[in-house]
């Protein structure tokens, strides 16, 4: 059963409605083609920058700027953006557009303001987003379990962008895993029903990611566990677990192994990945990358929390991998690194302890905002609203988890998704509170349409 918004139309412009369509197309492109889609355009204006600039113009046209900073998370985001600008502009002369590129980890947050203004101006647009995601969920589980393994197997044969050498389709396991988690959340929370075939493809897709990436595995498992703890009743949980159980049993009995890039999809590989998260394994590659991350993060803490860059960090523009002495070629996309495999450490290294404190306060305040909205909706018996808040929170959390183990928010592929979900969460909370204040004997509220 799906749940969508049923709200009366308010003021709005055709430009804002067209922009919402553009936003959804761009999000779809990032989810299906990853970095390959991100290279549409020409420097310095790629598709992500075009999305941001046009969004700011639309926001100025429809107004609603006050709504964007009316919540504590919105206010903290505005302050953090100012701080990051202060740590970026002094380095533009030295590092040119590299400084701007590094700053997008926070500067894409301007898209959150755009989304808040867009949805608060016309709550019907939130309903439109929910409905559109239902279509995306079915399409993604139909296509990605085929596209992702083919990309891994045929990567060298995929055509590339002439100027950059980037394949037209370039997917990282964590990115794919986040969206499988989002689809699973959408289904388990009752917004969309999947038939047994699509459920099986969803299980297969999540298993592919879990075998390939420990961060991707956590980005799937943790949000789903939290969602089921908050909303334990799910009609599709039993079929999903049943299919997963049968799949594991068959794989064990037949000793199935599927070659996917440098790792195999097998029960043994899944067990090895889980073991490597909890401790050490006999696999040099897994333990080596884990130790490499820890050593780099320790060095960042040393020169910020305990060192000379406490207040200012190293700024945006410098290649941290080079300067810190941890440069390697990224195994996933063949590119040299610029930042550590952890968004929080990137903020600490570049923006110093004050920037990190603002970042931590931002994530914490948004989480509290969403949980308060969820509890308020549950207390008022608005079950579909409550499920919506859980969906947005856990989807966003999946990206945060992946960003703790990989270069995630530093690029648009998940960085833009992250800030869009951030904005959707604030907008939904404001819309719901406004609805409660204006609720009549026959209120307009989230309805369940049985789809």
LINRA-V182785 format. One record per residue. N is the residue number from 1. RES is the residue in one small letter. SS is DSSP state (h for helix, s for strand, l for the rest). OMEGA is omega as a letter, one per 30 degrees, with the letter a starting at -180 (999 if undefined). NEAR is the number of other ideal C-beta (glycine too) atoms within 12 Angstrom. Layout:
[[N;RES;SS;OMEGA;NEAR] [N;RES;SS;OMEGA;NEAR]]
This chain:
[[1;x;l;a;25] [2;x;l;l;33] [3;x;s;a;35] [4;x;s;l;33] [5;x;l;l;35] [6;x;l;a;24] [7;x;l;l;29] [8;x;l;l;17] [9;x;l;l;16] [10;x;l;l;22] [11;x;l;l;19] [12;x;l;l;28] [13;x;l;l;23] [14;x;h;l;14] [15;x;h;l;21] [16;x;h;l;34] [17;x;h;l;24] [18;x;h;l;21] [19;x;h;l;36] [20;x;h;l;39] [21;x;h;l;22] [22;x;h;l;26] [23;x;h;a;37] [24;x;h;l;30] [25;x;h;l;22] [26;x;h;l;33] [27;x;h;l;39] [28;x;h;a;27] [29;x;h;l;30] [30;x;h;a;42] [31;x;h;a;43] [32;x;h;a;31] [33;x;h;l;35] [34;x;s;a;38] [35;x;h;l;41] [36;x;h;l;33] [37;x;h;a;32] [38;x;h;a;43] [39;x;l;l;32] [40;x;l;a;26] [41;x;s;l;22] [42;x;s;a;14] [43;x;l;g;19] [44;x;l;a;18] [45;x;s;l;17] [46;x;s;a;33] [47;x;h;l;30] [48;x;h;l;40] [49;x;h;l;30] [50;x;h;l;25] [51;x;h;a;40] [52;x;h;a;36] [53;x;h;l;24] [54;x;h;l;28] [55;x;h;l;38] [56;x;h;l;26] [57;x;h;l;21] [58;x;h;l;35] [59;x;h;l;33] [60;x;h;a;22] [61;x;h;a;23] [62;x;h;a;33] [63;x;l;l;21] [64;x;l;a;35] [65;x;h;a;23] [66;x;h;a;18] [67;x;h;a;31] [68;x;h;a;37] [69;x;l;a;26] [70;x;l;l;24] [71;x;l;l;33] [72;x;h;l;22] [73;x;h;l;39] [74;x;h;l;37] [75;x;h;l;24] [76;x;h;l;31] [77;x;h;l;40] [78;x;h;l;28] [79;x;h;l;26] [80;x;h;l;39] [81;x;h;l;33] [82;x;h;a;24] [83;x;h;a;35] [84;x;h;l;41] [85;x;h;l;26] [86;x;h;l;26] [87;x;l;a;37] [88;x;l;a;36] [89;x;h;l;20] [90;x;h;a;20] [91;x;h;a;28] [92;x;h;l;22] [93;x;h;a;13] [94;x;h;a;17] [95;x;h;l;26] [96;x;l;a;16] [97;x;h;l;21] [98;x;h;l;27] [99;x;h;l;29] [100;x;h;a;28] [101;x;h;l;32] [102;x;h;a;40] [103;x;h;a;42] [104;x;h;l;42] [105;x;h;l;43] [106;x;h;a;42] [107;x;h;l;38] [108;x;l;l;45] [109;x;l;l;45] [110;x;h;l;40] [111;x;h;l;42] [112;x;h;l;44] [113;x;h;l;40] [114;x;h;a;43] [115;x;h;l;48] [116;x;h;a;46] [117;x;h;a;40] [118;x;h;a;48] [119;x;h;a;45] [120;x;h;l;42] [121;x;h;a;35] [122;x;l;a;32] [123;x;l;l;38] [124;x;h;l;27] [125;x;h;l;42] [126;x;h;l;41] [127;x;h;a;33] [128;x;h;l;28] [129;x;h;a;38] [130;x;h;l;40] [131;x;h;a;25] [132;x;h;l;27] [133;x;h;l;38] [134;x;h;l;31] [135;x;h;l;22] [136;x;h;a;31] [137;x;h;a;41] [138;x;h;a;27] [139;x;h;a;24] [140;x;h;a;39] [141;x;h;l;40] [142;x;h;a;24] [143;x;h;a;28] [144;x;h;l;39] [145;x;h;l;32] [146;x;h;a;22] [147;x;h;a;30] [148;x;h;l;44] [149;x;h;l;30] [150;x;h;l;20] [151;x;h;a;35] [152;x;h;a;33] [153;x;h;a;19] [154;x;l;a;18] [155;x;h;a;28] [156;x;h;a;13] [157;x;h;a;13] [158;x;l;l;23] [159;x;l;a;16] [160;x;s;l;20] [161;x;l;a;23] [162;x;l;a;11] [163;x;l;a;12] [164;x;l;a;21] [165;x;l;l;18] [166;x;l;l;28] [167;x;s;l;30] [168;x;l;l;27] [169;x;l;a;36] [170;x;s;a;36] [171;x;l;l;45] [172;x;l;a;45] [173;x;h;l;46] [174;x;h;l;43] [175;x;h;l;50] [176;x;h;a;51] [177;x;h;l;48] [178;x;h;a;52] [179;x;h;l;48] [180;x;h;l;45] [181;x;h;l;47] [182;x;h;l;48] [183;x;h;l;47] [184;x;h;l;45] [185;x;h;a;47] [186;x;h;a;46] [187;x;h;a;40] [188;x;h;l;42] [189;x;l;l;46] [190;x;l;l;36] [191;x;l;a;46] [192;x;l;l;41] [193;x;l;l;25] [194;x;l;l;32] [195;x;l;a;18] [196;x;h;l;18] [197;x;h;l;16] [198;x;h;l;30] [199;x;h;l;35] [200;x;h;l;25] [201;x;h;l;34] [202;x;h;l;43] [203;x;h;l;37] [204;x;h;l;34] [205;x;h;l;42] [206;x;h;l;46] [207;x;h;l;41] [208;x;h;a;42] [209;x;h;a;47] [210;x;h;l;39] [211;x;h;a;40] [212;x;h;a;42] [213;x;l;l;45] [214;x;h;l;39] [215;x;h;l;43] [216;x;h;l;45] [217;x;h;l;42] [218;x;h;a;36] [219;x;h;l;45] [220;x;h;a;47] [221;x;h;a;33] [222;x;h;l;28] [223;x;h;l;41] [224;x;h;l;43] [225;x;h;l;23] [226;x;h;a;32] [227;x;h;a;39] [228;x;h;l;27] [229;x;h;a;16] [230;x;h;a;29] [231;x;l;a;32] [232;x;l;a;16] [233;x;l;l;18] [234;x;l;a;28] [235;x;l;a;20] [236;x;l;l;33] [237;x;h;a;24] [238;x;h;l;16] [239;x;h;a;24] [240;x;h;l;33] [241;x;h;l;20] [242;x;h;l;17] [243;x;h;l;28] [244;x;h;l;29] [245;x;h;l;16] [246;x;h;l;19] [247;x;h;l;30] [248;x;h;a;23] [249;x;h;l;14] [250;x;h;a;18] [251;x;h;l;26] [252;x;h;a;17] [253;x;h;a;11] [254;x;h;a;13] [255;x;l;a;12] [256;x;l;l;22] [257;x;l;l;17] [258;x;s;a;26] [259;x;s;l;17] [260;x;s;a;31] [261;x;l;a;28] [262;x;l;a;20] [263;x;s;a;33] [264;x;s;l;25] [265;x;s;a;35] [266;x;l;l;26] [267;x;h;l;26] [268;x;h;l;22] [269;x;h;l;34] [270;x;h;l;35] [271;x;h;l;22] [272;x;h;l;29] [273;x;h;l;38] [274;x;h;a;20] [275;x;h;a;20] [276;x;h;l;29] [277;x;h;a;26] [278;x;h;a;15] [279;x;l;l;13] [280;x;l;l;15] [281;x;l;l;23] [282;x;l;a;13] [283;x;l;a;22] [284;x;h;a;14] [285;x;h;a;19] [286;x;h;a;31] [287;x;h;a;21] [288;x;h;l;17] [289;x;h;l;28] [290;x;h;a;26] [291;x;h;l;18] [292;x;h;l;27] [293;x;h;a;28] [294;x;h;l;20] [295;x;h;l;20] [296;x;h;a;31] [297;x;h;l;30] [298;x;h;l;23] [299;x;h;l;27] [300;x;h;l;39] [301;x;h;a;26] [302;x;h;a;19] [303;x;h;l;28] [304;x;l;a;34] [305;x;l;a;23] [306;x;l;a;14] [307;x;l;a;20] [308;x;l;a;14] [309;x;l;a;30] [310;x;l;a;23] [311;x;l;a;22] [312;x;l;a;27] [313;x;l;l;43] [314;x;l;l;41] [315;x;l;a;35] [316;x;l;a;42] [317;x;l;l;30] [318;x;l;l;28] [319;x;l;a;29] [320;x;h;a;40] [321;x;h;l;30] [322;x;h;a;18] [323;x;h;a;25] [324;x;h;l;31] [325;x;l;a;17] [326;x;l;a;30] [327;x;l;l;19] [328;x;l;l;23] [329;x;s;a;12] [330;x;l;a;24] [331;x;l;a;24] [332;x;l;a;36] [333;x;l;l;32] [334;x;l;a;19] [335;x;l;l;24] [336;x;s;a;17] [337;x;l;l;30] [338;x;l;a;34] [339;x;l;l;47] [340;x;l;a;43] [341;x;l;l;39] [342;x;l;a;35] [343;x;h;a;41] [344;x;h;l;33] [345;x;h;l;43] [346;x;h;l;45] [347;x;h;a;42] [348;x;h;a;41] [349;x;h;a;46] [350;x;h;a;48] [351;x;h;l;43] [352;x;h;a;31] [353;x;h;l;27] [354;x;h;l;27] [355;x;h;l;41] [356;x;h;l;35] [357;x;h;l;25] [358;x;h;l;33] [359;x;h;l;39] [360;x;h;l;22] [361;x;h;l;23] [362;x;h;a;39] [363;x;h;a;35] [364;x;h;a;18] [365;x;h;l;27] [366;x;h;l;40] [367;x;h;l;28] [368;x;h;l;21] [369;x;h;a;36] [370;x;h;a;41] [371;x;h;l;25] [372;x;h;l;25] [373;x;h;l;39] [374;x;h;a;36] [375;x;h;l;21] [376;x;h;l;23] [377;x;h;l;32] [378;x;h;l;22] [379;x;h;a;14] [380;x;l;l;21] [381;x;l;l;15] [382;x;l;a;31] [383;x;h;a;26] [384;x;h;l;34] [385;x;h;a;45] [386;x;h;l;35] [387;x;h;l;39] [388;x;h;l;46] [389;x;h;l;44] [390;x;h;l;40] [391;x;h;a;47] [392;x;h;a;47] [393;x;h;a;40] [394;x;h;l;42] [395;x;h;l;47] [396;x;h;l;42] [397;x;h;l;38] [398;x;h;l;47] [399;x;h;l;45] [400;x;h;l;41] [401;x;h;l;39] [402;x;h;l;47] [403;x;h;l;41] [404;x;l;a;31] [405;x;l;a;39] [406;x;l;l;45] [407;x;l;a;39] [408;x;l;a;44] [409;x;l;l;44] [410;x;l;l;43] [411;x;l;a;41] [412;x;h;a;41] [413;x;h;l;45] [414;x;h;l;48] [415;x;h;l;45] [416;x;h;l;45] [417;x;h;a;47] [418;x;h;a;46] [419;x;h;l;44] [420;x;h;l;43] [421;x;h;l;43] [422;x;h;l;46] [423;x;h;l;44] [424;x;h;l;45] [425;x;h;l;45] [426;x;h;a;49] [427;x;h;l;44] [428;x;h;l;46] [429;x;h;l;43] [430;x;h;l;34] [431;x;h;a;40] [432;x;h;l;41] [433;x;h;l;27] [434;x;h;l;24] [435;x;h;l;29] [436;x;h;a;22] [437;x;h;a;12] [438;x;l;a;16] [439;x;l;l;17] [440;x;l;l;11] [441;x;l;l;5] [442;x;l;a;7] [443;x;l;l;21] [444;x;l;a;25] [445;x;l;l;31] [446;x;l;l;35] [447;x;s;l;22] [448;x;s;a;23] [449;x;l;l;20] [450;x;l;l;13] [451;x;l;999;19]]
